[in-house]
């Protein structure tokens, strides 16, 4: 993968920006989206020589994105906190909440470990093996976290009257 | 809800990712270029420093080598002098013994 010139870089950006922004938005939120996107692409640029094609380029970019998001949250001490507290979700939920709000609340009620796996699987369409490479955990752990996330979100959504 | 149902619901219902700022890729590229220029400046500033350090190290080592050669010479001289003194003492002892 060569991103040595401006044109190469722009092609690289266009190929991966949606994935990077998608994962950052779901994990960190909108406030730092632009700054962190910039950081991810700068890291990708700095480390482009280390990428030797052992894994897919997208997996490599997802890995940098995930690590950047985790570093940011760690610095801000929000590593294991859900974006929205579950109790707050329940209390604030009203009958007229749209499906969009419910979907966001369901995702944001998960802690970061489970939310990361759920976002990569359900919204970014990564396979279990790819997720394990991105996050750096065994496939069994990915499956376990996915199962936990699915049960929790299903329970939450069904409790609010959302059916398949 | 099974996996497919949940995936379908989340994909169709969750918030869309906000669009990127116009020209974001160019802004990032400019930042990358700026960082690269900075690192090049550091590199060129670093070369005279490394060269000066190397020159100082080499001169210190050369001084040590000269000092070592002088010490060896003095030790040899002292050894020869000590041998002469020892042999004179031996001759005196022999003469006195007679």
Interface residues (C-beta under 8 A of the other chain):
Chain A: X6 X9 X10 X13 X14 X17 X18 X21 X22 X25 X30 X33 X34 X37 X38 X41 X42 X45 X98 X99 X100 X102 X103 X104 X106 X107 X121 X122 X123 X150 X153 X154 X157 X158 X162 X164
Chain B: X1 X2 X3 X5 X6 X7 X8 X9 X10 X11 X12 X13 X14 X15 X17 X18 X20 X21 X24 X25 X26 X27 X28 X29 X31 X32 X35
